[in-house]
Amino acid sequence: MGKSITPWGRKCKAQMAMMGKTLADLSQETNLSVTYISSIINGRIVVPDKTVQLISNALEVDVTAAQ
């Protein structure tokens, strides 16, 4: 079984809902695939800090929540 969603992932999901953004919107903004973003936010994979920062910036989420 994969990893569970992190507090940062929960914040990302909540912020996406508040901003009315979809994974497709986020994909276009970050130039990352929808599947990749979903896997990151849902805690299934661990990625470099730079990638977390990219998503955090697009969603205006505090990156320190990911640490």
Secondary structure, DSSP 8 states (H G I E B T S, - for coil): ------HHHHHHHHHHHHHT--HHHHHHHHT--HHHHHHHHTTSS---HHHHHHHHHHHT--GGGG-
